[in-house]
Amino acid sequence: YFVERKTGSGGAFALVHTTGADATTWSDAVTRGAIYYYRLRAFITGIDTSGYSAEDSALVPLNTPTTLNASTSGSTTIGLTWSSSVDLRDGFRLERATSTGGSFSEIATPAAGATSYSNTGLSSGTWYYFRIRSYNASMQSAYSNIDSALTAFGKPQGIAANPSNVTNGPIRISWTAPSGAANVWYNVDT
């Protein structure tokens, strides 16, 4: 039998394998992330070929990115890394939420070969939750694991020490809390 394959509904069929006379199965090694179409026809070498069989297709899903890891890179930045096997993806869709049960929103579309991303402009002292998946024009993979990180607290600004009475009174110390700091305790060293 002649086994022909095309990638996607608009592709052109090409011969990918010739089986033996008694074959009824064959395994095709393909790259993940496409819909493959197949057709067959029988032949007798040098004498005749049959018409084509009906077409059939197989969806081979994209690989799911794995080992998503979020780590604090500062008071307004979280670094993300992940792994993914070779497939026909166009890129990744990176999503973020601000609570464990919260709704995710897409924040970036890293390129197909990317394995890291730096999420900047975040609020200090805030938990963020992330997930990622591969995509192409035909499909999206399943989501990766969810990982989270807490941005570091920014340092207090505008510290001022103002004595109420130089000889006989307390010194009032004031400062401006960093962005995102709520319910935070401060240590004042003397």
Salt bridges, closest charged atoms under 4 A:
GLU4 OE1 - ARG39 NE 2.76
ASP28 OD2 - ARG5 NH1 2.68
ASP87 OD1 - ARG89 NH1 2.76
GLU95 OE1 - ARG131 NE 2.78
GLU106 OE1 - ARG93 NH1 3.56
